[in-house]
Amino acid sequence: MSGLTLANRVYLRAEHCPIDPSNRTSVELVFHELAHVLQFRRHPFLFPLQYLLQHLRYGYANNPAEVEARQIAANLVEQYFRNDG
């Protein structure tokens, strides 16, 4: 685990701090965790319970919240590095 989101707070492992804006992996991780913040803000009371139940049912990799966060992060990181150059 490289990052963790709890409600509106994002926690990153020390090796990702400070964030290197030229490191694709670190930038994608931040986008991924921020996607979880958005998911929480959409349904602040339901999301934590729903995430846990889906985690138990589908596992981490197939948890719909994780799938969505990976898709959002992949799209954003593509845009970020396309516009950076």
Secondary structure, 3 states (H helix, E strand, C coil): CCEEEECCEEEECHHHCCCCCCCHHHHHHHHHHHHHHHHHHHCCCCHHHHHHHHHHHHHHHHCHHHHHHHHHHHHHHHHHHHHHC
